[in-house]
Amino acid sequence: MSKTQLAAAAIRWYDENARDLPWREPGVGAWPILVSEVMLQQTPVVRVLPAWRAWLTRWPVPAALAADTPAEAIRMWGRLGYPRRALRLHECASALVERHDGAVPADLEQLLALPGVGSYTARAVAAFAYGQRYPVVDTNVRRLVARAVAGEPDAGPATRPADLVATEALLPAHPGTAARASAAFMELGALICTARSPRCVDCPLATRCAWRASGRTAPPGPTRRPQRYAGTDRQVRGKLLAVLRETTGPVPRDRLDLVWADDLQRSRALAGLIEDGLVEMVGDTCVLAGDHAVD
């Protein structure tokens, strides 16, 4: 199976097996796709779906979000985790209004210049919203390409320029078909060529996979132990933000003191939220960033 045939096999599988996700529906605009890509970073689809729908119902276009406060973006983000993404989306919406008349640009360099839009997100929007030929490389795609092409069990912890080159070499010449191949590679990596339990017997690339041909002697997937959450500063940050999200206006520090017994850890977590721009101090009270309900 040639590289061209590999992409074709992936697309055929995708057409029959892809998950029915709302941001993949025909006619979905670039803004909903951009929002989905930001939300899906380090967050499972099942958690993103209701948040994405609520977000787009409230802010169907960038101008609507830009006209609202950062505090409301943080509130709407809820418990998706990594809430700085909400601030980045708000900053991105404001930049879209200021620079592009409220539209998401199709040009890759203009996408890369937007706040909070990195290499992956920019290429994903260019490919999935505008049908352009760019390699869209997330963890799932890197693993799939590493196994199928290089015969390696995993691609390592971070995307490298070589990963973009290797993935681009698999893309068909036609931009729209290339974009569909990118979506197919992502879906295969997410559902079939998983890190720990790859379903090789169900994979349309099995006859081409260099890793399978080698006998799969190495253990699949990353060997890193998952990070614990309970008792960490991240948990404390989440508890502090939960109080602030549920309150309009300033929250006294003594109310936040009830969230976590360890004074040092609680103060450290709050300081981190302030440093990240998520929370502001107003006298002896705290508010979400840009909450204009402050007296």
N, C-alpha and C positions, 0 to 999 in steps of 0.2 A: 504494500500500500504506500503510494507516494505521499508527499506532504499535501499535495492538492487533494488527493483522495481522502486523506485524514480529515481535512476540513469538511469535505462533502459528506463523509460518514457522520461526523459530529452534527452537522446541520440536519441531516435526515432523522437522526435520533431526537434532536431538539424539537423538530416539527411535530413529532409524535408523543413526546414525553415531558416537555417543558411544563413547569408549574404555571397555573393560570394566575398571574399577578397583575394587579391593576396598572402598574406603571409600564407594563409591556403591551397594553392594549393599543390597537391602531388609533392614531390621532392624538395620543397623549403628548402634551407639549414638553418643551425643554425644561421648564421650571419644575413641574412635577417629577420629572426624571432626575433633575439635579437634587431635589429634596430627598428623593428615595435613596440616591447614592450616598448622600451624607448620613442619613439615618441608618443605613445598612452597615456602616463601618463599625465593626466589633459588636454588632447587635443582630440577633436572629430575626428572620423574616416574620415569624409569628408575632413578635413583639412590635415590629415596625408597622405592620399593616394597619392596626387601629390608629396609631399615632399619625401615620402618613395621611390617612383619610381625614382625620380631625384637622390636621395642619392645613391641608389644601381646601377644606371647607371654609376655614376661617380666612386663609390667605391664599386665594387662588392664583394671584399674580404677585410678582416681587413688590410692586408698588404698595400693595395692601399691607405686606409685612413691614416695609420700610416706614410706613406711616404710623405704625404701632410702636410700642416701647420695647426695648430689650427685655425688660422684666416680663412682659407678656409672652415673649418667645421662650423664656426660661420656664415659665409656668406651663405653657403648652407642651414643652418637652417632657414634662412629667418624670417618669422613672426609666426613661430609655438609657440612662447612663451617659457618662462623659458629656455633661451639659454645656461645656464650652462650645460644642457643635451648634447649639442653639444660638449662641452669640455670633458665631461665624456665619451662620445662615442669615442672621439679621444684618450683619455687616455686608454680606454679599448682596442682599436685596437692596440695601441703600446704594451700593456701588453700581448695581444694575440700573437703578433709576438715574443716578448722576451721570453715568458714562454711556449708557446704551438705551436711554429712553424707556427703561423698564423691561427690556427684552433680554433674554439669555443669548449671548452671541454664539455664532457657529465657529468662529475662528479660534483655533487652539491657543494661540498666544494670548488672545484677549481673555479666554477662559482661565488660563494659568495666572493672569494678572488679577483675578478676582480674589477678595479676601476669603480664606478658608477653602479655596479650591486648589488642590494639589495635582500632581501628575496623574494619578489614577482617576480622580473625579473628572478632571478636564477631558481626558481621553474617553471616559465612559459617556459623558454628555455628547461629545463630538460624534461618537460612534452610534449610540443608541437613540439620540434625539435627532441627529442630522445625517445619519447613514454614511459617515466618513470612514476612511480606511486607516484606523489607528489600532495598535495593539492595546487591549484593555487587560491589564495584568493585576489581578488580586492574588491572594494566597492560594485560592483554589486553582486558578489558571497556572500559576507557577509550579504547583505540585503536579498537575496534569502534564504539562510540557516536560518537566524534569523526568517524569517516569516514561512517558511515551517516546520522547525523542532522545534524551540523554541516558536513560536507563538508571537514573538515580531514584532512591526511595522518597526523597524530599528535596525541596529547593532552597532550604535555609531560611533564616528568620526575617530577611528583608529583601525587597525588590532591588535588583541590580540592573544596570544598563544592559547587561547580557540577557536578562530575562525578556526585556522589551524586544531585543533583536531576535531572539529565538522564537518568540511568539509571532512577531511580524512576518517571519519567514513562512509561517503556516497559513497566513491569510490569503484568500483568493484575491486576484487583481481587481475585481469589480468592487467598488467601495461598499455598496449596499450588501452584497454577499459577504464581504469581509466583516461588516458589522454584525451580521447574523452569525457568522462563525465565532466571533468573540463572545456573543451571548451563549452560544452552544458550549464553548469551552468552559465558561464559568459554571453553567448548569451541570455539566458532566463532573466537574471538580467538586461541586457542592453535593451532588446526589449519588454519584457512582464512584468516582476516584477519590474517596474520602481519605482522611489522614490515617485513621487507625483500622478501618474495616472496609477496604476497597472491594467493590462488587465486580471483579474482573469478568465473571461469566456473563454479566449483563452489559458490558462495555462495548460500544460499537468500534472502539479503537484497539480491541484486544489483539487482533492479528498483526497490528503495527507496533504494539507497545514494546519498547526495548527493555523495560524493567520486567515485564512479564516473561519475555523471551529469555531473560537472564536467570529465571527461576525464582525471582522475588526472594533472594536469600537475606537481604537486609530487612530489619523490622520496618513496617510501614509507618509513615507519619512522624511528627515531632516527638521527641522523648522528654520534652520539658514538662514539669509538673505544673498543673493549673495553679494560678495565683489564688491564695485564699482571700476571702472578702470580710468575713466576720472579724470584728475587732480592729480592722485597719482604719487608717485615716480616711480612706475612701468611703467606708461605711459611715463614719462620723460626718463627713461632708454631706453625704446623702440625707442624713437625718436633719442636719441644719437647714439644708435647702428645702426639705419637705415642709418645715415650719414656715419658712419665708414664702414658699409658693402658695400656701394655703391662707396667707394673710395679705391683705391689701394695705400698703403703707408700712410704717416703721414698726419693728419688733424690738422690745426692750431686751437688753443683753441678759437680764436675769431670767427671762423666759427661755432664751437659748441655752442658758446654763442647765436647764432641766433635761436637755436632750441627751447629755453624756456626762457621766460622773467624773471622769478623769479630766481635771482642769487643764493640765498641760496639753493633752491630746486634743481636747476640744478647742483650745485657743490656737493650736497649730493648724487644725483643720479650718477654722474660721479665717485665719490669716491667709491660708492658701486660696480660699474662695475669693477673698478680697484681692489678692495678687492676680488671680486669674480674671478679674473684672466681672465676676458673677454677682458679687455682693458689695455694697457701699456702706460705709459708716456715716451716720448722721447723728452727731452728738454721742449719746450713749445708746443709740438704737442702730439697728441694721435694716437695710432694705435690699431688695433685688436691684440689680443694676438698671438705672434709668427709670425707676418706678416713680412716676410723676404724681402719685397720690400722696407724696410726703407733704405734710403741713409746712 
